C-alpha cells in the first residue's frame, strides 16, 4: 500500500464521514466529491453504479409510498397499537417485534415514526421506564431491513451474490435473517427488561415530576391512532401490497422447489430483480386505480422520500467505493487474503465498521460485498454475517434514534454526555452480535 493509495482511501473515508455528518441526500452528493477527486485528479478508472439495486428500491418505495398515501400504513400502525395496548406489561418484548415486522413488510425503517410515540405513551402510563421498549424498538426498526424481501440490502445481496456464483434468492436470504434477527432482538429485549431505574426510583424523573407543567407535558396527552377511521380503500391497499409480497415469495418458493416459474429468454430465466420491479410497480398502479392513492400525496410521504434518499445515498456511496476497490483489488487481496482465508467470518467486522460511517445497510452491501467475494469468501458465509451490516446505531445520529429520544417525554431515552453512552448502544450491540452468530449457525447447518 503506497502513499497515493492511502491518500485516496482517506478521500473515500473523508467523503463518507462528512456526508454522514450532513445526513440525508448529502451522503450520496458528497460522495460525488470523492468520486470526482479519484477520477479527475488521481486518474482512477470509474467503477460501476449499482443500477439494478437502484431500480428495485425505486419500485419498492413507490409501491410502499402508494400504500401510505391510501391510508394503509395507518391501518398497520393501528393493528400494532392494538397489540401493544392489549399487552402493556410486556411492551419491552412486543414493541420491537412490532417495529421489526413493520420494517420487514414495508422494506424501510422509517415507517415507525407514528408508532414510536405510542410505545412511549403506553410504557409511561403503565409505569414502565420508556427507555426499555423505546431503545430496542428503534434498533428493531433498522434490524428488519436485512429481513425484508423488498429492502435494498436483501435485493443487493441477491443480485451481487448471483453475479458471483452464489445462487440464492430473496426467500432464502430472509429464511436465514428473520429467525436470526428475532433471536437477537429478543436477547436485547431480555437485557432491556429491567434496564435502568424504575420510574418511581429514578431521582431525575421524580425531580421532573415536581414541576406541574412538565408533569402535564409527560402525562397530559395520549398518543393513539385507535380513534382514526380506516377506509375500505386503505385496507384494500394493504391487501394489494401483501399480495404483491406473496407473489414475489411464490416465485422464490417454486425456484427452490425446482419448478421455476420465471419467464425464460434464450434459455435463461429472468432475474428476481426484474420480477420484484414488475410486481411492485404493478401493485402501485392497482393502488392508484382501486384505492384512491394520490401520487402527489405519496411523493410527499415519509416512505417515498426516505426511499429516494436511500437511492441517492447508494448511488453515490457505492459508485465511490466501487471506483476505489476495483482499482486496488489486487493490492487488497494480497493484504487481506491471509486473514480472510483462515477466518472468513472476520469480514463481519469490516461490514460493521463501514456501516458505522454509512447510514445505509443497502449501501454497505453494495460497496463491500463485491470485495468480499473477490477475496474468495463463500456465499453462505457472507449470508451468515449479513446482519453485521447494521452498525450506524453506534454513533447516535440516525433519524429514527434521534426521533425516539424526542418522542420519549419522560426523558429516560437519551444520548449521553459522552456521545457513545446512549440508550441504543446496548440493545444494538447485543442484537447485532446475537443475530450474526445465529445466522452463521443457520447457514452452517443448511449449507
N, C-alpha and C positions, 0 to 999 in steps of 0.2 A: 504494500500500500504506500504510494508515494505522496508527496506534499500536495500535488494537484488534486488527486483523488480525495484526500482528506478535506481540502478546501471545498470541493464540490459537495461532499457529504454534509459539511457544515451548512452549505447553502440550502440543501434539502431540509435538514433539521430546523434551520432557522425559519424557512418559509412555513413549515408545519407549526412551529411554536408561535410565530406571530399571527398566523391565521387562526389558531385556536384561541388566542387572546381576544381577537376581534369577534370570533364566532360567526355563526350563520353563513351567509354567502362568501364571507372573507376567506373561509377555509379553502375553497376552490380558487377564488380570484387571486389570492396572494401566492398560491402555488404556481400561478401563471408567471409571477415574477421570477421564482426559482427556475421554472422551465425556460424562460427567456435567457436567463444568465447561463444556464447549462448549454443551451443550443447555440445562441447567438454570440456569446462571449467565449465559452470554452470549447465550442465546436463539437459537442456530443451529438450523436445521431438521435433524432427524436424517437421516443417509444410510441406505443400504440394506445390511444384512449380506449377504455372498455365500453365500446358501443353496445354490445349485446346486453350487458348488465344494465346500462342506462335505459335501454328500450323497455326492459322488464319493469324497472322501477316506475317509469312513466305510465305504463299500462296499469300497474297495480295501484298506484296512488290516485290515478284518475278514477278507477272503479271505487276505491275506498272513499275518495272525496265526494263522489256522487251519492254514495250511501249516507255520508254525513249530511249532505245538502238536503236529502229527502227526510231527514229526521231519524234515520235508522240507528245512528250512533247513540242518540238519546235513549232509545229503547234498550240497547245493550247495556248502557250505564245504569238504567233503571232496574234491569234484571239483576245486575251485580249489587246494586244498593239493597234490593230486597233480601238477597242472601246475607249480606253483611249485617243488616238490622235484625235479621232473624237469629243470628249467632254472634251477638256483640262480645260475649266473653272470650271468644276465640278469634277475634278480629286480627290478631297478630299472625295467624296462620291463613285465614281466609282472604285478607286484604291482598297479600302478594299473589295468591292464586288467581284472584280476580284481575289484577293488573297484568299478570303474566299471560293469561289466556285471552284477554282483550288484544294484547300485542300480537299474540300468535294468530289470532283471527284476522286482524287488520294489516299486520305487517309493519307497523310503526308504533313506537312507544309514546308518541305524542297524543294518543287518544285518552290518556289517563288524567289530563288536567281537570276534567269535570268530576272525575271520581275521587281525586285526592282530597278536596275539601270535605267530602262526605266521610271519608275514612277518618280524617282528623276529628270531625264533629262527633262521630259515633264513639270513638275512643275517649274523647274528653268528657262527654256526657255520661259515659259508663265508669269514669274514674280511672281509666287506663292511661298510662303515660303515652301520649300520642307518638313520641319518638319511636316506640317499639314497632307498631304496624307501619308507620309512615316511612321509616328508613328502609325497611326491607321491601315495602311495596314499590318505592321508587326504583330500587335496584331491580325488582322483578319486571318492571315495565320495559327495561332495557335488555334483560336476560332473554326475554321472549323473542327477540329479533332473530337469534340463531335457531329458533324453533318454528318459525313461520314459513310455510311453503312458498309465500309470495314476497318475502323480505329480500332485500338486496344481498344480505350476507349469504343466505341459503342459495339464492339464484346464482350468485357469483361463484360459490363453491362448486356447484354442479357444472356450470359452463366451463370453468377453468379445469376442473378435475377430468371432465370428459375429453377435453383437448389434450390432456396429459396422460391418457390411457387408463384412468380410473373410471370405470363405467358405473356411475351412481346417479340416482335421480332424487328429486325433492323429498319424496316419501321416505326413502332410505335414510336421508340425512336427518329429517326430523324424528324418524324412528329411533335414532340414537340420542339426539339432543334433547327431545322433550322429556323422556324419563330421567336423563342425567341432570337436566336443569331443575326439574321438580325436586329431585333429591337435594340438590344444592340449596334451593330456596327454603325447603323445609328445615334443613340444617341451620340456615341463617335465622329462620323464624324461631326455631327452638332456642337458639342462643340469645335472641332478642326478647323472649317471652318475659323475662324478669330483668331486662336491661335497665340500668339507671334506677334512681329512687322512685318509689311510688309517689304519686302527686301529693298525698297528704303528709309525706315525709320530706318533700323537696323544699328546702328553705327559699330558693329563688322563686319557685312557683307560688309558695304561700305568701311571699312578700308582694308579688304582683296582685294576689287576690285582695290585699288590703286596700287597693285603690279601686273605688266603686266604678270608675269609667273603664278601667282595664278589665274588671270582672264582667262588666256588661258586654265589653267587646268580645271576651272569650266565650261567654255563655249565652249572650243575648239572642243571636240568630241561629237558625238551624239550616245547614246546607242540605238540600234534598232535591231530587227530581221526581219523587213519587207522586207529587201533585200535578205533574205535567201530563197532559193528554197526548197519547201517541196515536197518530193517524194510521189508517189501514195501509196507506201508501208507504209509510215508514217501515212498517212490518214487512210489507211486500219486498222492499229494497233489501232488507236483511235476508229474506229467503232467497232472493236472487244472488246475493253475494255468497251466501253459504253454499248455494247450488253450484256456483262457479268454482268454488274451492273443491267441492266434492267431485266435480268433473275432472279437475286437474289431478286430484288424488287417484281417481279411477284410472286415468291413463297410466299413472305410475304403477298402480297395483297390477294391471294387466301386463305391463312391461316386465315386472318382476316375475310374474307367473309364466312368462314365455309366450304370451299371446298379445304381442304388441299391436295396438290399435292405431298407432300413428300412421298418417298417410306416408307413402314411400315414393321417392323420386330417384330415378337411376339406381334403384335397388336399395336405397338408404332411407330410413325413416327421418322425418324432420325432427329437429331438436325439441326438447321440452321447453326451451326458452321461447320458441315460436308458439307452441301450444298455449303457454301461460299468457303471452301477449294477446293472442286471438281471443281466448276465453275472457280475459279481464276487460278488454275493450268492448267486446260484445255485451257483457254484463252491464257495463257502464251505460251503453246505449239503451238497453232494456229499462234501466232505472230512469233515464230521461223520458222515455216514451210512456212507461207504465206506472211510474212512481212520483211523477211531478218533481223530479230532481232538477233544479235550475243550475245550468252550467256556471253562471256568474256567481251563484252562492257557493258552489263547490270550489271555485278558484279562490274565493275569499276565506275558505275554511282552513282550520289548523292542519288537517291531514294533508290536503293537497299542497299547501305552502311548505310544510316541513319536508314533504317528499321531493319537491322541486329543489329545495335547499340541499337535500341529500344528493340529488343528481349533479348539481354544480360542484359539490364537495368531492364526490367520487371522480367526476370528470377531471378536475384539476389535480387532486392528490395522486390518483392512480397514474395519470399521464406523467407527472413529475417523477414518481417513484419508478415507473417502468423505464423511463429515459435513463435514470441513473443506474439501475440494476442491470439493464440489458447491455449497457456499455462496459460494465465491470463484472460480468457474470463469471468469467474465468478466474479473476482475482478472488472473488468471494468464495467460489468453490474451493480454491486452494486453501483459503483461510479457515473455512468452516467445516469442510468435508470430514476432517478427523473427528471433531466433536460430534457432529450430526450423525455420522455413520455409526458411531459407537452408542450414542444416546440420542436417537432421533426425536424423542419426546421433548428435548430441551428447546425445540423450536417454539414451544408454547410460551416460553419466557420472552422470546423475540416478539411474538404476536401481542402479548400483553403490554410490553414496553412501548411498542409502536402505537397501540390503542390509547395509551395514556396521553400521547401527543395528538392523536387524530380522533375527534369526536364522532366517529362513524365506523361501525363494525364492518359494513359493506366495503368501505374504503380500505380497511386493514386487509380484508380478504383479497381484494383486487390487487393491492400493492404487494403483499407478502407471499401469497400462495404460489404464484409462478416461480418465485425464488426458491421456495421450499421444495417444489417438485424438481427444479433444476439441480438441487443438492442431492437428489436421489432418495428423498423421503417417500415412503409408500403412502398411497392414498388413504388406507384405513387408519394409519397413524395420524394423518392430518385431520381426518374426520373426528378422531378421538380427542384431539386438542382444540377442536373448533370453539368450544365455549370460552377459551382463553382470549379470544379477540375482543372481549369486553373488559377494558381497563380504565375507561375515562371517568369512572367514579372516583379514581384515586385523587385527582385534583378536582374539587367540587365546583366546577364552573359550567356543568351541563344544565340546560334549561329545566329539565324535569326535577333535578335535585334542588336548584335554586327556587323553583316554584313551590316545591314541597316545604321548604323552610318558611316561605311566606304564607303558605296555607295553614300551617300549624300555629293557631292563635295562642296556644299555651306557651310557646317559646321553648319547648323542650327539644325540637328538631333544629339542630344548629350547625353552623360552620364555625369550628373552634378558633380560638385566638391564634393558634399556630398553624392554621390552614388545613393541615392533614389530620388533625384530631376532630373530625366531623362525624355526623350521625350516619353517614353512608359507608364509612371505611370498613367497619367490622362486618356488616352483612354482605358488602361487596366482595371482600377477600374470601370470606367463608363460602359464599355462593359459587364464585368462580373456581375456587380450588376444588371443592367437592364435586361440582359439575364436571370439571375436566377429568378428575380421577375416575368418576363413574362412567363417563363417556369412553375413556380409554379402556376400561374394563369391558364395556359392552362390545366395542369394536374388536377387542382381543378374543372374546368369546364367539362373536359372529363371523369374523373374517379370518 
